[in-house]
Structures are given as structure tokens and as C-alpha cells.
């Protein structure tokens, strides 16, 4: 078979998945047309759909000219930067390995996608590059509407408007209470560190998962949890007053307050988890319920460590805790967490075997299409996935994040 020339389109910010829930990479004329139509219907103003249509047009022209060719659209990540580049690189490596193309024609919708050009050139010879602009947009109008559209995007709005607004608010409050700029610097520094390690996105994802609705059983757990959290705040306030009267050092003050409320907060959190787990079971999403079981186990173990640690630091009341007891508690909690994780993953494997997920599509958490699940090896605890090129590979069942219309798995794409 003659080696093909790739007509390569890049959706670097992964609008295909974020707006139209279409997983990349898109391989072949039909799949690209379907993806472009889905994106155009989800957001008619998105330029990525025009770029994909243009890529298909080039593909058709090259086929008429007798060239051996294939059209492919690669997807990145909504966060752009390194995440997007790594996703595009991983997908491109798979395409190059499977198709063994001679070169490519790169189709882009603008400057952002052009930043990926050095990565493409490191793996493929680039015969031509085509940037697709909407004809009606003149340069000034285009700049204005691009800025306006980006401000409507929650991701860019949080950066352009949200961060300055938060800084102004923090500096104003700090100045009003006479704290100076140091507390604001501390908060901003901690946030930037969390941002670097992706903790903020993880926290936002978890918070979004806890949606409130009176149509779900979990609302009962939310109401109960709010009441328990209110009690925790009241007890924390009383404990803080007691600590002030005792004239404690800062570390003992914090330890006493945290130790008085952490176990109460745990009860509220467990009520929420129980409600979410009941929702999942009632909606016949047994696999999703195990996620909340895992969260609950982590919360219990963490609470025990914090509670014993606060008792060790404060040491005001019996039972008194020394450093050796604290270390023993940490070791026991680590072992308990390992056992709980092993047991939950074993239960997940049993659920997947019973669910008959063969035939479902497997996609990564970033929306990259990985293939179709063709089997589950119960003995080894592995999923068998077949790619679009009819090749098979396996991954552990512990990589499965959720099971709905598609099977979402953790992947290094």
C-alpha cells in the first residue's frame, strides 16, 4: 500500500470535545465531517469547524488528483500550553506509527494552532500550511470579536477579569483591617502553587460533581450536611474563644480549633457522599458509586491523621498523645488507606465484568478517542481496547474513571 500524505487539522484547545463532546483524533473523511457538523451546531461561530471542512476539501481535491491521502484532526486540551501540546504529540505519534505517512498538509484556524508547528515538523515533513480565516472579518473587526468572544469564555474570563477582581478585593480587605500586603502575597503564592500542580482544576472538578437538585435523593444529605457544618463553625468559634482566654501559642491555638471541628466536618461530608452514592445506585450507575466510597475512605483516613496530629500538638486534655503515637497513627492510616483502595478497586473490577461494557467507546479524560472496548480479562483485571486501525492493546480496569455512554479512562495522552 502506498504511503499516504496526511491532511492534518489541529484543534489545539479541544473545542470538539468541550463544546460538541466529540473525541479526537478524527480519522477519515466521514468522521471529520461528522465532527465538524457537530461542532458547527454546538457553536456556529467556532472557527475550528471551518478548518475541518477546509481540510476535507483539500483531501477531496488531492484524491481527485490521484494522491494517496488521509484526513486527520488532532485535538489538544482546553488549558492550552504544555497539556495541549502533549495531547497533540501523543495523538500524532500514534497516527504516524499506524499510517506511516510521507508528509502532511497542515490546516490551521489561526496563530494559536501555529504554535504546534515545530512539534509537527519534528515528526513529519510539512508540504504546505493553510490558515483558514472567515472572509467577512476584516482585521480590526476580527480582533474585536475575538477579544469579545474570549471574554465570554469562562476559562479566559476567569483570567482576564476574575484574577484582577480578586486581587483588588483582597488588597482592599487587607488594607481595611490593617493587615498590610503580606497576607495577600501569601494567598496569591499558595494559589499559584496549587495552579502549577493542577490542584485547582481537580478541586473544581470535584465541586462540579456535587450538583444540588431536589429531584435527586442527595438533596437530603446536602441539607443535613449544611446543618452539621453550621454546628462545626459554632463549636469552632467557641473553641477559639476558649483558646484566646488560655493565651495559647499560635500552633496550639490552630490545633485546638481544628481538632474540635474536624470530626464534625467529616460527618457532614459523609452525609453528602452517602447521598451521592444513593443517587448513583438509583440511576443504575453502580460503578460511579464506588467513587464516593473511595472519597469517603480518603476522608476518614485524613480526618484520623488530622485529629491525632492536633491532639499531639495541643496536648491540653486527656488522652495525651506523644510523637510516637502520632507516627504510629500515620502508619496505620497509610495501611488502612491502601487496604481500602485495594478492596474498592477489586469491587470495581467485579462490577465492570458484570456490566458487559464490550462495544462501548473508550475515551481519555481529555476527550481523546482511544478505541472500542472488545473485552474484559477478569483474571488479569484488564480492558482489551481495539483502535481504529484494528490493533488491540490492554490497560488495567483501575484506569476506568466512569462508565456511561462511553467509558472514560485515565490515560497519558
C-alpha positions in Angstrom: 0.0 0.0 0.0 1.3 3.4 -1.0 2.3 5.7 1.9 -0.3 8.5 2.3 0.0 12.2 2.6 -1.8 13.5 5.7 -4.2 16.4 5.5 -3.7 17.5 9.2 -6.0 19.8 11.1 -5.3 20.8 14.6 -7.9 21.7 17.3 -5.4 22.8 19.9 -7.9 24.0 22.5 -10.1 20.8 22.1 -13.3 22.6 21.3 -14.5 19.5 19.6 -14.8 17.8 23.0 -15.5 20.8 25.2 -18.4 22.0 23.0 -19.6 19.1 21.0 -18.4 16.1 23.1 -16.6 14.7 20.0 -13.4 12.8 21.0 -10.3 13.2 18.9 -8.4 12.2 16.9 -10.8 12.2 14.0 -9.5 9.9 11.3 -11.1 9.7 7.8 -13.5 11.8 5.8 -16.8 10.7 7.3 -15.6 11.1 10.9 -14.2 14.5 10.2 -17.4 15.7 8.6 -19.4 14.4 11.5 -17.2 16.1 14.0 -17.2 19.4 12.1 -21.0 19.3 11.8 -21.4 18.6 15.5 -19.1 21.5 16.4 -20.8 23.9 14.0 -24.2 23.0 15.5 -22.9 23.4 19.1 -21.2 26.7 18.3 -21.7 28.2 14.8 -19.1 30.9 15.5 -16.2 28.5 16.3 -13.6 28.7 13.5 -12.4 25.1 14.1 -15.4 23.7 12.2 -14.4 25.8 9.2 -10.8 24.5 9.4 -12.0 20.9 9.4 -14.3 21.5 6.5 -11.4 23.0 4.6 -9.2 20.0 5.5 -11.8 17.7 4.0 -12.0 19.9 0.9 -8.2 19.6 0.4 -8.5 15.9 1.0 -11.1 15.5 -1.7 -9.0 17.6 -4.2 -5.9 15.5 -3.6 -7.9 12.3 -4.0 -9.2 13.6 -7.4 -5.6 14.4 -8.3 -4.7 10.7 -7.7 -2.8 11.2 -4.5 -2.8 8.6 -1.7 -4.0 10.7 1.3 -5.9 10.6 4.6 -7.5 13.5 6.6 -6.9 13.6 10.3 -7.9 16.1 13.0 -5.9 16.1 16.2 -7.2 17.6 19.5 -5.3 19.3 22.4 -6.5 20.5 25.7 -8.7 23.4 26.9 -5.9 24.6 29.1 -3.6 25.1 26.0 0.1 25.3 26.8 2.0 22.1 27.6 -1.1 20.0 28.2 -2.4 20.7 24.7 1.0 20.1 23.1 1.4 16.8 24.8 -2.0 15.6 23.8 -1.4 16.6 20.1 2.1 15.0 20.2 0.7 11.7 21.6 -2.0 11.5 19.0 0.3 12.4 16.2 2.8 9.7 17.3 0.0 7.1 17.1 -1.1 8.3 13.7 2.5 8.3 12.3 3.1 4.8 13.7 -0.1 3.4 12.2 -0.3 5.2 8.8 3.4 5.8 8.2 2.7 8.9 6.1 5.3 10.5 3.8 4.4 14.1 4.7 1.5 16.3 5.6 -0.5 19.4 4.7 -1.3 21.4 7.8 -4.6 23.2 8.1 -5.0 25.8 10.9 -7.6 28.3 12.1 -5.1 30.8 13.4 -2.0 31.8 15.3 -2.7 29.6 18.3 -2.6 26.4 16.3 0.6 27.6 14.5 2.4 27.2 17.8 2.2 23.5 17.3 4.1 23.6 14.0 7.6 22.8 15.4 6.1 19.6 17.0 4.6 18.6 13.7 7.8 19.3 11.8 9.8 17.2 14.3 7.8 14.1 13.2 6.6 14.8 9.7 7.7 16.8 6.6 5.2 19.7 6.1 4.5 20.2 2.4 2.1 23.2 2.9 0.4 25.2 5.6 -3.1 26.8 5.2 -4.6 29.2 7.7 -8.4 29.5 7.3 -9.9 32.9 8.0 -13.6 33.8 7.8 -13.8 36.1 4.8 -16.3 38.6 6.3 -14.0 39.5 9.2 -11.6 42.4 8.5 -8.5 42.7 10.7 -9.9 45.3 13.2 -13.3 43.7 13.4 -11.7 40.2 13.7 -9.6 41.4 16.6 -12.6 43.0 18.4 -14.8 40.0 18.0 -12.1 37.5 19.0 -11.5 39.5 22.2 -15.2 39.7 22.9 -15.7 36.0 22.3 -12.7 35.1 24.6 -14.2 37.2 27.4 -17.4 35.2 27.1 -15.5 32.0 27.5 -15.4 31.2 31.3 -11.8 30.0 31.1 -10.5 33.3 29.8 -12.9 35.4 31.7 -11.6 34.0 35.0 -8.1 35.0 33.9 -8.7 38.4 32.4 -11.4 39.7 34.7 -11.5 37.3 37.7 -7.9 37.4 38.8 -7.6 41.3 38.9 -11.0 41.4 40.6 -9.9 39.0 43.3 -6.6 40.9 43.8 -8.4 44.2 44.2 -10.8 42.7 46.7 -8.1 41.0 48.7 -5.9 44.2 48.9 -9.0 46.3 49.8 -9.9 43.9 52.7 -6.3 43.6 53.9 -5.9 47.4 53.9 -9.3 47.9 55.7 -8.3 45.6 58.5 -4.8 46.9 58.7 -3.0 43.6 57.7 -0.8 45.1 55.0 0.1 43.3 51.8 1.8 40.2 53.3 -1.4 38.1 53.7 -2.4 38.8 50.1 1.0 37.8 48.9 0.7 34.5 50.9 -2.7 33.7 49.4 -1.6 34.5 45.9 1.6 32.5 46.3 -0.4 29.4 47.6 -2.9 29.8 44.7 -0.1 29.9 42.1 1.5 26.8 43.6 -1.9 24.9 43.5 -2.3 26.1 40.0 1.0 24.8 38.9 0.3 21.3 40.2 -3.3 21.3 38.8 -4.9 21.1 42.3 -7.3 23.9 41.4 -8.7 22.0 38.4 -9.1 18.8 40.5 -11.0 20.8 43.2 -13.2 22.4 40.6 -14.0 19.1 39.0 -14.9 17.6 42.4 -17.1 20.6 43.3 -18.9 20.4 39.9 -19.6 16.7 40.6 -21.7 17.7 43.7 -24.7 19.3 41.9 -27.7 20.2 44.1 -31.2 19.2 42.8 -34.4 18.5 44.7 -35.1 15.8 42.0 -32.2 13.7 43.5 -32.1 11.9 46.8 -28.8 13.6 47.6 -30.5 16.9 48.5 -31.4 15.3 51.9 -27.7 14.7 52.5 -26.8 18.3 51.5 -29.4 19.8 53.9 -28.1 17.6 56.7 -24.5 18.5 55.9 -25.2 22.2 55.9 -26.7 21.9 59.4 -23.7 19.8 60.6 -21.2 22.3 59.1 -23.0 25.2 60.9 -22.7 23.3 64.2 -19.0 22.8 63.4 -18.5 26.5 62.8 -20.3 27.3 66.1 -18.1 24.8 68.0 -15.0 26.1 66.3 -15.9 29.7 67.4 -16.5 28.6 71.0 -13.2 26.7 71.0 -11.4 29.7 69.5 -12.7 31.9 72.4 -11.5 29.3 74.9 -8.1 29.2 73.3 -7.8 33.0 73.4 -8.7 33.0 77.1 -5.9 30.4 77.8 -3.4 32.6 75.9 -2.1 29.7 73.8 0.7 29.9 71.3 -0.4 30.1 67.6 0.3 26.5 66.8 -1.7 25.2 69.8 -4.5 27.7 69.0 -4.8 26.3 65.5 -4.5 22.7 66.6 -7.2 23.1 69.3 -9.7 24.7 66.9 -9.0 22.2 64.1 -9.2 19.2 66.4 -12.6 20.4 67.7 -14.3 20.6 64.3 -12.6 18.1 62.0 -14.6 15.1 63.1 -17.9 17.0 62.9 -17.0 18.2 59.4 -16.3 14.6 58.5 -19.8 13.6 59.5 -21.3 16.3 57.2 -19.0 15.2 54.3 -20.0 11.5 54.8 -23.7 12.5 54.6 -23.1 14.2 51.2 -21.1 11.1 50.0 -23.9 8.8 51.1 -26.5 10.9 49.2 -24.4 10.9 46.0 -23.8 7.2 46.3 -27.6 6.5 46.7 -28.2 8.7 43.6 -25.7 6.7 41.5 -27.3 3.3 42.6 -30.8 4.6 41.9 -29.7 5.7 38.4 -28.1 2.3 37.8 -24.6 3.7 37.9 -23.1 1.3 40.4 -19.6 1.9 39.2 -19.9 5.7 39.9 -21.0 4.9 43.5 -17.6 3.4 44.1 -16.0 6.8 43.5 -17.8 8.2 46.5 -16.9 5.2 48.6 -13.2 5.9 47.7 -13.7 9.6 48.6 -15.2 8.6 52.0 -12.4 6.3 52.8 -9.8 9.0 52.0 -11.8 11.5 54.1 -11.9 9.1 57.1 -8.2 8.3 57.0 -7.3 12.0 56.6 -9.5 13.0 59.5 -7.9 10.5 61.8 -4.4 11.8 60.9 -5.5 15.4 61.4 -7.3 14.7 64.7 -4.4 12.8 66.3 -2.0 15.3 64.9 -3.9 18.2 66.5 -4.1 16.3 69.8 -0.3 15.8 69.7 0.4 19.5 69.1 -2.1 20.9 71.6 -1.8 18.2 74.3 -4.1 20.1 76.7 -6.5 17.4 77.7 -6.5 13.6 78.1 -5.8 11.3 76.3 -2.3 12.8 75.8 -0.6 11.9 72.6 3.2 11.8 72.1 5.1 11.9 68.8 5.5 8.1 68.7 1.7 7.6 68.9 1.3 10.2 66.1 3.7 8.3 63.9 2.0 5.0 64.6 -1.3 6.5 63.7 0.1 7.8 60.4 1.5 4.4 59.6 -1.8 2.7 60.5 -3.8 5.1 58.3 -1.5 4.6 55.4 -2.0 0.8 55.7 -5.8 1.3 56.1 -5.9 3.6 53.0 -4.0 1.0 51.0 -6.4 -1.8 52.0 -9.5 0.3 51.3 -8.2 1.3 47.9 -7.3 -2.3 47.0 -10.8 -3.5 48.2 -12.6 -0.8 46.2 -10.6 -1.5 43.0 -11.3 -5.2 43.4 -15.0 -4.4 43.7 -14.8 -2.1 40.6 -13.3 -4.9 38.6 -16.2 -7.2 39.6 -18.7 -4.5 38.6 -17.0 -4.0 35.2 -17.1 -7.7 34.4 -20.9 -7.8 35.2 -21.7 -4.6 33.3 -20.9 -6.1 29.8 -19.1 -2.9 28.5 -17.9 -4.6 25.4 -18.7 -2.5 22.3 -18.5 0.9 24.2 -16.0 3.5 23.1 -13.1 4.3 25.3 -12.0 8.0 25.7 -9.5 9.7 27.9 -10.3 12.3 30.5 -9.2 14.9 28.0 -11.7 13.7 25.4 -9.2 11.8 23.2 -10.7 8.8 21.4 -8.8 5.7 22.4 -10.7 2.9 20.6 -13.5 0.4 21.2 -13.6 -2.0 24.2 -13.7 -5.5 22.8 -13.3 -7.5 26.1 -12.5 -7.6 29.8 -9.9 -10.0 31.1 -11.4 -10.7 34.6 -8.5 -12.9 35.7 -5.8 -10.2 34.9 -8.1 -7.3 35.6 -7.5 -5.6 32.2 -9.6 -4.0 29.5 -9.0 -5.0 25.9 -9.3 -2.0 23.5 -9.2 -2.0 19.7 -8.0 1.1 17.9 -9.4 2.5 14.7 -6.6 0.6 12.9 -7.8 -2.7 14.2 -4.9 -3.1 16.6 -5.5 -4.2 20.2 -3.9 -3.3 23.5 -4.9 -3.5 27.1 -5.0 -1.3 30.2 -5.9 -2.0 33.8 -9.5 -1.8 34.9 -8.4 0.6 37.7 -7.8 3.2 35.0 -11.6 3.5 34.4 -13.0 6.8 35.7 -16.7 6.4 34.8 -19.0 4.3 32.7 -21.9 5.9 30.8 -22.5 6.1 27.1 -18.7 6.0 26.8 -16.0 4.6 29.1 -13.8 7.3 30.4 -10.3 6.1 31.4 -7.2 7.7 32.7 -4.6 8.0 30.0 -1.2 9.6 29.4 -2.3 11.0 26.0 
